[in-house]
């Protein structure tokens, strides 16, 4: 008797359930409006390491490894990848005629559907505008960005661990060895988060058979946990008794605090309370708005453009990148 479609679905579910996901490493991407950074840890460990193997060109033609990239991408006129980060800015600046390339900077805010007053506006913008005014699909810019990050991270880890005595056996080969975490602003709605996951999947970072292969975490929540760990580690350094950690946790229990994460594109606010088990409790849903530092830059540029236009008698627009 032929199997029904229902049987096929059951078989698929069984196959998915049989897939054992045992990541060798946790990799977190802080994909910011102005800058992008990466950190990693190992399952079962408490230490978080900053990834510092992104290779960038210097203005004098040399190369250096850095930990923080500018969130900027350079594509050709057909949307094909050319460069990311500081390399994108340098490559664009070195061109005599940049008319056949597209430079995108601070494009992450295309996923923000909130005005400066904190009110929801129209749907997420489907097009993103390059420095020269040309527009392409927002999806292309995000997907190409994540493709680059994945490629560079994997390349860097292979170099890192090849001669690393402790982690020599880590042997990261493909996406199935990695648990991904990507941070997002607290003001993003479900539609923005869904698009982010969709584009990460399309960039090839995830396996569809692995549930929650990429986890989105609110930026202020991550900052709050980092603050908690920092407080515990710093205070315990000055104590010698075995129960210093437990004593400190008890002393912090019940204390409430507000954390303000002022980034390049958004300002996110979290309100938490320390618990007696060392964790934190959310007292209020994260809030905020599109009030990041790049808005100050934008306002300054608009004022400067107006002043120079009035002086010259011509309509001028200044772009700083």
Secondary structure as the mmCIF struct_conf table of DSSP 4:
data_model
#
loop_
_struct_conf.conf_type_id
_struct_conf.id
_struct_conf.beg_label_comp_id
_struct_conf.beg_label_asym_id
_struct_conf.beg_label_seq_id
_struct_conf.end_label_comp_id
_struct_conf.end_label_asym_id
_struct_conf.end_label_seq_id
HELX_LH_PP_P HELX_LH_PP_P1 UNK A 2 UNK A 4
HELX_RH_AL_P HELX_RH_AL_P1 UNK A 5 UNK A 18
BEND BEND1 UNK A 24 UNK A 24
STRN STRN1 UNK A 25 UNK A 31
BEND BEND2 UNK A 33 UNK A 34
STRN STRN2 UNK A 35 UNK A 41
TURN_TY1_P TURN_TY1_P1 UNK A 43 UNK A 44
STRN STRN3 UNK A 49 UNK A 50
STRN STRN4 UNK A 54 UNK A 57
TURN_TY1_P TURN_TY1_P2 UNK A 59 UNK A 60
BEND BEND3 UNK A 61 UNK A 61
STRN STRN5 UNK A 63 UNK A 66
BEND BEND4 UNK A 67 UNK A 67
STRN STRN6 UNK A 68 UNK A 70
BEND BEND5 UNK A 71 UNK A 71
STRN STRN7 UNK A 72 UNK A 76
TURN_TY1_P TURN_TY1_P3 UNK A 77 UNK A 78
BEND BEND6 UNK A 79 UNK A 79
STRN STRN8 UNK A 81 UNK A 84
TURN_TY1_P TURN_TY1_P4 UNK A 85 UNK A 85
HELX_RH_AL_P HELX_RH_AL_P2 UNK A 86 UNK A 93
TURN_TY1_P TURN_TY1_P5 UNK A 94 UNK A 94
BEND BEND7 UNK A 96 UNK A 96
HELX_RH_3T_P HELX_RH_3T_P1 UNK A 98 UNK A 100
STRN STRN9 UNK A 101 UNK A 105
BEND BEND8 UNK A 106 UNK A 106
HELX_RH_3T_P HELX_RH_3T_P2 UNK A 107 UNK A 111
STRN STRN10 UNK A 114 UNK A 114
TURN_TY1_P TURN_TY1_P6 UNK A 116 UNK A 117
BEND BEND9 UNK A 118 UNK A 118
STRN STRN11 UNK A 120 UNK A 120
BEND BEND10 UNK A 122 UNK A 122
HELX_LH_PP_P HELX_LH_PP_P2 UNK A 123 UNK A 125
BEND BEND11 UNK A 126 UNK A 126
STRN STRN12 UNK A 127 UNK A 129
TURN_TY1_P TURN_TY1_P7 UNK A 131 UNK A 132
BEND BEND12 UNK A 133 UNK A 133
STRN STRN13 UNK A 135 UNK A 137
HELX_RH_AL_P HELX_RH_AL_P3 UNK A 138 UNK A 162
TURN_TY1_P TURN_TY1_P8 UNK A 163 UNK A 163
BEND BEND13 UNK A 165 UNK A 165
TURN_TY1_P TURN_TY1_P9 UNK A 166 UNK A 169
BEND BEND14 UNK A 174 UNK A 174
HELX_RH_3T_P HELX_RH_3T_P3 UNK A 175 UNK A 177
STRN STRN14 UNK A 178 UNK A 184
TURN_TY1_P TURN_TY1_P10 UNK A 186 UNK A 187
HELX_RH_AL_P HELX_RH_AL_P4 UNK A 190 UNK A 202
TURN_TY1_P TURN_TY1_P11 UNK A 203 UNK A 204
TURN_TY1_P TURN_TY1_P12 UNK A 208 UNK A 209
BEND BEND15 UNK A 210 UNK A 210
TURN_TY1_P TURN_TY1_P13 UNK A 211 UNK A 212
BEND BEND16 UNK A 213 UNK A 213
STRN STRN15 UNK A 214 UNK A 218
HELX_RH_AL_P HELX_RH_AL_P5 UNK A 219 UNK A 237
TURN_TY1_P TURN_TY1_P14 UNK A 238 UNK A 238
BEND BEND17 UNK A 241 UNK A 241
TURN_TY1_P TURN_TY1_P15 UNK A 242 UNK A 243
HELX_RH_AL_P HELX_RH_AL_P6 UNK A 244 UNK A 252
TURN_TY1_P TURN_TY1_P16 UNK A 253 UNK A 254
STRN STRN16 UNK A 256 UNK A 262
BEND BEND18 UNK A 264 UNK A 265
STRN STRN17 UNK A 267 UNK A 274
TURN_TY1_P TURN_TY1_P17 UNK A 276 UNK A 277
BEND BEND19 UNK A 278 UNK A 278
STRN STRN18 UNK A 280 UNK A 289
BEND BEND20 UNK A 290 UNK A 290
HELX_RH_AL_P HELX_RH_AL_P7 UNK A 293 UNK A 312
BEND BEND21 UNK A 313 UNK A 314
#
